[in-house]
Each structure stands twice: as structure tokens, then as C-alpha cells.
Amino acid sequence: MSEKTKSVCDEKTYEWIYNNYSQTLRNFIYYKCGDTQQAEDIVQNAFVKLWNNCSKIILGKAKSYLYTISKNEFLNEVAHKKIQLEHQVYLAKGSTNESPEFLLEEQEFAIKLKRVIANLPEKQREVFLLSRIDKKKYSEISEIVGITIKAVEKRMSQALITLREQIGNI
Amino acid sequence: MESHLTDNTFLARWISGDLTPEELETFKKTKDYPIYKKINDASQTLDAPLYNKLELFEKIQHENAIQELIAKPKVIKLIPNWAYGVAASIVLAFGVFYFMNGQTHFETDFSEQLAITLPDFSKVQLNANSQLDYKSRQWENNRELTLNGEAFFDVEKGTSFKVNTTEGTIEVLGTEFNITARDNYFEVQCFEGKVKVISSATNNEAILTQGKAFRIVNNNAEVWDFILDEPNWLQGESTFNKTPLSEVMTSLENQFEIVFDKSKIDVNKRFTGSFTHSDIKLALKTVFAPMDISYAAKGKNTILLVNSIK
């Protein structure tokens, strides 16, 4: 898709933006607030705003516009709410050849991990989850969060150290 | 101290697979390696709660549609912003000129009437299709107006009050009077006080007292008496006293926005009576029936007049 010629006001372009960016945007806000409903409301508002201002925003800026709007709205709405993240647990693929004990152990570990992830500082958590769940590269995360790649790497490393400390020995 | 604790991007590079083989080998030998590996493996099996992408998009589109209904349509500017500045300057310039000049202008269209209060609280009632001009600056010292059409004046006491018309000049000191001054017709009725009338066509001069009226018909001055407190047209009726038919018809034309075809009748006949402003059919009947004139619509707003056959 050519970024210079397409107008955000064009419905096909708008849909393309939605299909490409909405999920990560929604997850990103979810990692911050831990509330899917709130995250989706914020995403909805951001896209409505994008549509209202579509004549002023070029396609190349649409993504960062969405993130900026969403982050601002999140900051306006959320007053340091204790968050509770709920993660779906993937059952390990091809789990048939694992022993029941192993599976149980895996599940217990996953539950423990979820709890410590939820307790991570917001800055570390969003970087960690964007990387591990949304499989974003550090360069993309730096763009989304609005920090340098170096800072992303620091937060990522710090997140792992924190998780390791919290989870203790196995 | 192990490098994954001292180097603050070490673990991040391990996750992204950017460690050198030597670094990776050393890291694998540390006692923390298995637990980091386990954290990493487990975290990759996590997923954010599912969300209905399509449903959310439908919600957004619905909201967009509502917003578009409420909001103004998207506009492309045809007029650049600076044009508003220019326009405002022009308006301002005219406004300044207008106030410096102090000229005030009123006019009524067909079947309109207008009540005007002058700066000294004298009152003017302007009948249909008439124009009035005066200078509002220094009004108290120079009470002078220009009239074309018909108007009733209730003048407050003060210095000389003068009404100029193309047909003549009226000068008073605090009084009430009615003027009709149109092309070739000039009539003044004095309702209170004293009025001095000078006809420009004949140079006739007349001083009217209460209940006296004056007019110029075919360059002849006529004076007559009437008994009225104020002109009837203020109450929605026009009254005439031996008035030339041509003037009565002009008055009808002004009230009802019609045009008469007068070619087949004698417009110098005199009419005494009145007509209402509220009903055109009744008005035409009251004027033309006593005059033995038939009338018929001829095209839009034009009325053909012919003498009735006896």
C-alpha cells in the first residue's frame, strides 16, 4: 500500500489500518490496564477520532496517531488501578506425549508466571508482553511505546530479572 | 557477577537471539539459565484474551456514522482565511464611513409599514413603498428629513422640524401630520398643532391647523377639512377625500404589490372613501365599484381596468 497517495478518509484504507494495527493496539492498552473492556473502548475511541480527523492525518502517521491518542486516553482514565491481567493459557502443542505430572507442573508454572507478570511495573510489563505475546521486534516496541531501542532492551532485561526474582527457584 | 546481571541489555539480546555464541555458551552454564529459559518458554505460550476484531470494527463504523450525522460535513475551503479579513475590513471601512456621515436611511417595501423613533423621540410611521432619510448627528439642532412616499409624523416640541420632499417642504414646531409625496402628488394633513407647507411645483404656501389638509392636484392647491385623530392607514385602512383616482391607485399598488393598466379609464376622477389593507378583493371592490370601473386580472399581478358598460 502506497503511503503517500492513500487517504485515511478512504474507507478501504481505514479498514486496512484497522486490520493491521487494532489488535496490537488493543493488546498494548490491555497490558497497561488489564481490562479488556476498557482497552477495547480506548481502541474504539481512537479509531473514531482517526476517522473524524482523517483529512488531517496521512497514512504514514496513522499508527503513531492511534498510539498517542490511546496512551493519552489511558493516562486520563486510569489512576494507578491495581491491575489483574488474565492470560489465556495455551495448552502446550502436542501435549499428548507429556506425562500428566509434567502437564500439571507446566500449568502451575504458567499460573505463577501470570501472577508475577501482572505484578511487574507497567513499563516493564508492556515491553515484555509486546515482545513475548505479540512477537514484536524491539524496534517496533520502541515505536509503539515511544522510547529508544536501547531503553526497550533495558526494560526487557529488567523485566526478566524481576520475573526471575519473583518466581524464585523451581 | 554474571554478565546477565551486570549488562543491562544482556537478557534482552538473549531473547532476541542477538548474543554472540561465546556469550550464549557462558550464559547456558549459569545456574539461572534453566529458569530464564522456562520463563521465556512459558511466556511465549501465553496469549492476550481473545477479542472480536470484527465486532469491534462494526462498533467503530457505527459510531463513525453517528458522528458524521451529528458533525458538519467535511468541508473543503473555497474561501481562503485571509478573504474573511479583507471582507471584515471592507465592512468596517463602510461602517466607519456610515457613522461619520451619520446618514440614516429607512425604506419600506410593498405592503410594509415601519415605525421609526427619531433621536428626539419624535415618531414616524412609514407607509408602504416609502423612503425616509435623515442625519442622526446633531439631530437636535437640525431636525430635517427627506421623504419619498407616505408617512405620519408625531413631532416632539423643539427647534424647527423640516420634511423635504421632491414635491414640497413642510416645516413645523411640534405637531402631528401626515404627508404623501410621490411623483406628481403632494398631500399634507395636519392632525395637531400648526404646519407650514410650501409646494415646490407651484410655490404655494399654506399654513395648516388641526383638521386641515392640503394637496396639489394638477398644479392647483386644494385645502379641505377632515375629522380624524390619526391617519387611518395606521389602523390598516387608507382613507381618501376627493382624491384623484391616480393617487388612490398608487396607494393600492403599494399596499398589494400590484400594477394597474390604467389606459382605458379616466384617472382624474375623484374618489372619496377608504379601502382595507388586509383583503385585496374587498379593497378593489370598495374602490372601483362606486367608480363604475370593472377590473380583471391580466397576467401576474397586473389588473386591467375598464369602464363598466351601463
Contacts between the chains, C-beta under 8 A, distances in Angstrom:
chain1	res1	chain2	res2	distance
A	9	B	74	7.5
A	15	B	57	7.4
A	18	B	57	5.5
A	18	B	60	7.2
A	19	B	53	7.7
A	22	B	53	6.5
A	22	B	56	7.0
A	22	B	57	7.3
A	23	B	51	7.5
A	23	B	53	6.5
A	26	B	48	8.0
A	26	B	51	6.0
A	26	B	56	7.8
A	27	B	48	4.5
A	30	B	48	5.8
A	30	B	49	7.3
A	31	B	48	7.6
A	36	B	49	5.1
A	36	B	51	6.4
A	40	B	51	6.2
A	40	B	56	5.7
A	43	B	56	6.7
A	44	B	56	6.4
A	44	B	59	5.8
A	44	B	60	5.3
A	44	B	63	6.7
A	47	B	60	4.6
A	47	B	64	8.0
A	48	B	60	6.1
A	48	B	63	4.9
A	48	B	64	5.9
A	48	B	67	6.4
A	51	B	60	7.7
A	51	B	64	4.6
A	51	B	67	7.4
A	52	B	64	7.8
A	52	B	67	6.1
A	52	B	71	7.0
A	55	B	74	6.1
A	86	B	49	5.7
A	87	B	46	4.3
A	87	B	47	6.5
A	87	B	48	6.9
A	87	B	49	7.4
A	88	B	46	7.2
A	88	B	47	4.6
A	88	B	48	7.4
A	88	B	49	6.1
A	88	B	50	6.9
A	89	B	45	7.0
A	89	B	46	6.9
A	90	B	45	4.1
A	90	B	46	7.0
A	90	B	47	6.0
A	92	B	45	6.5
A	106	B	42	7.4
A	109	B	38	6.7
A	109	B	42	5.7
A	110	B	42	5.4
A	110	B	45	7.0
A	110	B	46	7.3
A	113	B	39	6.5
A	113	B	42	5.1
A	113	B	43	6.4
A	113	B	46	7.6
A	114	B	46	7.0
A	117	B	43	7.3
A	117	B	46	7.8
A	128	B	43	7.3
A	129	B	46	7.8
A	129	B	48	7.5
A	131	B	15	6.6
A	132	B	40	7.4
A	132	B	43	4.3
A	132	B	44	5.4
A	132	B	46	6.9
A	133	B	43	7.6
A	133	B	44	7.8
A	133	B	46	5.7
A	133	B	47	6.0
A	133	B	48	5.6
A	134	B	48	7.7
A	137	B	16	7.4
A	138	B	12	7.0
A	138	B	16	6.3
A	150	B	9	7.0
A	152	B	12	7.3
A	153	B	8	7.8
A	153	B	9	3.9
A	153	B	12	3.7
A	153	B	13	6.8
A	154	B	8	5.0
A	154	B	9	6.0
A	154	B	12	7.3
A	156	B	9	7.8
A	156	B	11	6.7
A	156	B	12	3.8
A	156	B	15	6.4
A	157	B	4	7.7
A	157	B	7	7.9
A	157	B	8	5.6
A	157	B	9	5.6
A	157	B	10	6.1
A	157	B	11	3.9
A	157	B	12	4.6
A	158	B	8	7.2
A	160	B	11	4.4
A	160	B	12	7.8
A	160	B	15	7.4
A	160	B	36	6.3
A	160	B	39	6.7
A	160	B	40	7.8
A	161	B	4	7.9
A	161	B	5	7.0
A	161	B	11	6.8
A	163	B	39	5.3
A	164	B	32	6.4
A	164	B	35	5.9
A	164	B	36	6.2
A	164	B	39	6.5
A	167	B	35	6.9
A	167	B	39	6.7
A	169	B	35	7.0
A	170	B	34	8.0
A	170	B	35	6.1
A	170	B	38	6.8
